[in-house]
Amino acid sequence: MRTSYLGSALLAIAEVVLAYSSPILRDNDVFRRDVLTKLPRNADENSLRFQPALDFDKDSCYNTAAVDVQGNLNPGLPNKGSPSAGCRDISRLDNANVYSRSRCNNGWCAYITGRGTGGHVHDWENVVVFVQNNKRIARVAPSAHGEYKGATNNPVLDGDHPLIVYHKNGLSTHAFRIAKEEERYDVENDFGWWQIADLVAWDGYPSGFVQEQLTHHDFGKATIKLVDSRFGDNLKKAAGDSIPGFDPYQG
């Protein structure tokens, strides 16, 4: 039976990005080289407060740290095998980070979680959380291959944490989706509770070098939406017509 326990009481910021690696060849193969030591949690109170809590369907991969304190990048996993082969080792959750960036103006703050598209060595999708006056979650928009068609103004919450599931949504692709109410007590990850990984805010990296190593790296088709060239456009797309007055390019 699923438990609703939510680890630590963390918050979320405008963009939280998760690094995932694609599946490997055999279920019993664990490529330890792709598990880096995570960065320490370093984010502001409001970013932690609204951070999405995640679960992972059994046919999907766990996220893990994308960069370590020395600036070493996660090499990813070979793009082979079944959609969840060898990438659900518990050490990945033990060393998971979430990366974030926020934008606040006109009474609104925006918060994203990220991961790309399935079938790549690295996978970045994102979840955007829009909060009004630092009190009310007005909209949660999980990405699915660059689109936010699953966005809702009535998300399933545990306190101030939106509940988000990483799932298989195609023959060999994965994406985020809003959890269903009946899934609240039906967690499928190995810990048995909703996961809130250590959050690293845009200004919370141990050094500028580490941040640049991550944000300037070419991950191919899997792109990080926190960088200046993509951040505002993705906030605009996630907001749709539901966040009146919010400027995705200001602040």
Secondary structure as the mmCIF struct_conf table of DSSP 4:
data_model
#
loop_
_struct_conf.conf_type_id
_struct_conf.id
_struct_conf.beg_label_comp_id
_struct_conf.beg_label_asym_id
_struct_conf.beg_label_seq_id
_struct_conf.end_label_comp_id
_struct_conf.end_label_asym_id
_struct_conf.end_label_seq_id
BEND BEND1 GLY A 7 SER A 8
BEND BEND2 ALA A 14 ALA A 14
STRN STRN1 GLU A 15 LEU A 18
STRN STRN2 TYR A 20 SER A 21
BEND BEND3 LEU A 25 LEU A 25
TURN_TY1_P TURN_TY1_P1 ASP A 27 ASN A 28
HELX_RH_3T_P HELX_RH_3T_P1 ARG A 32 ASP A 34
HELX_LH_PP_P HELX_LH_PP_P1 LEU A 36 ARG A 41
STRN STRN3 ASN A 42 ASN A 42
HELX_RH_AL_P HELX_RH_AL_P1 GLU A 45 ARG A 49
TURN_TY1_P TURN_TY1_P2 PHE A 50 PHE A 50
HELX_LH_PP_P HELX_LH_PP_P2 GLN A 51 PRO A 52
STRN STRN4 ALA A 53 PHE A 56
TURN_TY1_P TURN_TY1_P3 LYS A 58 ASP A 59
BEND BEND4 SER A 60 SER A 60
HELX_LH_PP_P HELX_LH_PP_P3 CYS A 61 TYR A 62
STRN STRN5 ASN A 63 ASN A 63
BEND BEND5 ALA A 66 ALA A 66
STRN STRN6 VAL A 67 VAL A 67
TURN_TY1_P TURN_TY1_P4 VAL A 69 GLN A 70
HELX_LH_PP_P HELX_LH_PP_P4 ASN A 72 ASN A 72
STRN STRN7 LEU A 73 LEU A 73
HELX_LH_PP_P HELX_LH_PP_P5 ASN A 74 ASN A 74
BEND BEND6 ASN A 79 ASN A 79
BEND BEND7 GLY A 81 SER A 82
TURN_TY1_P TURN_TY1_P5 PRO A 83 GLY A 86
HELX_RH_AL_P HELX_RH_AL_P2 ILE A 90 ASP A 94
TURN_TY1_P TURN_TY1_P6 ASN A 95 ASN A 95
STRN STRN8 ASN A 97 ASN A 105
TURN_TY1_P TURN_TY1_P7 ASN A 106 GLY A 107
STRN STRN9 TRP A 108 TYR A 111
STRN STRN10 THR A 113 ARG A 115
TURN_TY1_P TURN_TY1_P8 GLY A 118 GLY A 119
BEND BEND8 HIS A 120 VAL A 121
STRN STRN11 HIS A 122 ASP A 123
STRN STRN12 TRP A 124 TRP A 124
STRN STRN13 GLU A 125 GLN A 132
TURN_TY1_P TURN_TY1_P9 ASN A 133 LYS A 135
STRN STRN14 ARG A 136 PRO A 142
STRN STRN15 ALA A 144 ALA A 144
TURN_TY1_P TURN_TY1_P10 HIS A 145 GLY A 146
STRN STRN16 GLU A 147 GLU A 147
TURN_TY1_P TURN_TY1_P11 LYS A 149 GLY A 150
STRN STRN17 THR A 152 THR A 152
BEND BEND9 ASN A 153 ASN A 154
STRN STRN18 LEU A 157 ASP A 158
TURN_TY1_P TURN_TY1_P12 GLY A 159 ASP A 160
STRN STRN19 HIS A 161 LYS A 168
BEND BEND10 GLY A 170 SER A 172
STRN STRN20 HIS A 174 ILE A 178
HELX_LH_PP_P HELX_LH_PP_P6 ALA A 179 LYS A 180
HELX_RH_3T_P HELX_RH_3T_P2 GLU A 181 GLU A 183
TURN_TY1_P TURN_TY1_P13 ARG A 184 TYR A 185
BEND BEND11 ASN A 189 ASN A 189
TURN_TY1_P TURN_TY1_P14 ASP A 190 PHE A 191
BEND BEND12 GLY A 192 TRP A 193
STRN STRN21 GLN A 195 GLN A 195
HELX_LH_PP_P HELX_LH_PP_P7 ALA A 197 ALA A 197
STRN STRN22 ASP A 198 VAL A 200
TURN_TY1_P TURN_TY1_P15 TRP A 202 ASP A 203
BEND BEND13 TYR A 205 PRO A 206
HELX_RH_AL_P HELX_RH_AL_P3 GLY A 208 THR A 215
TURN_TY1_P TURN_TY1_P16 HIS A 216 HIS A 216
BEND BEND14 HIS A 217 HIS A 217
TURN_TY1_P TURN_TY1_P17 GLY A 220 LYS A 221
TURN_TY1_P TURN_TY1_P18 LYS A 225 LEU A 226
BEND BEND15 VAL A 227 VAL A 227
HELX_RH_AL_P HELX_RH_AL_P4 ASP A 228 ALA A 239
TURN_TY1_P TURN_TY1_P19 GLY A 240 ASP A 241
BEND BEND16 SER A 242 ILE A 243
TURN_TY1_P TURN_TY1_P20 PRO A 244 GLY A 245
TURN_TY1_P TURN_TY1_P21 PRO A 248 TYR A 249
#
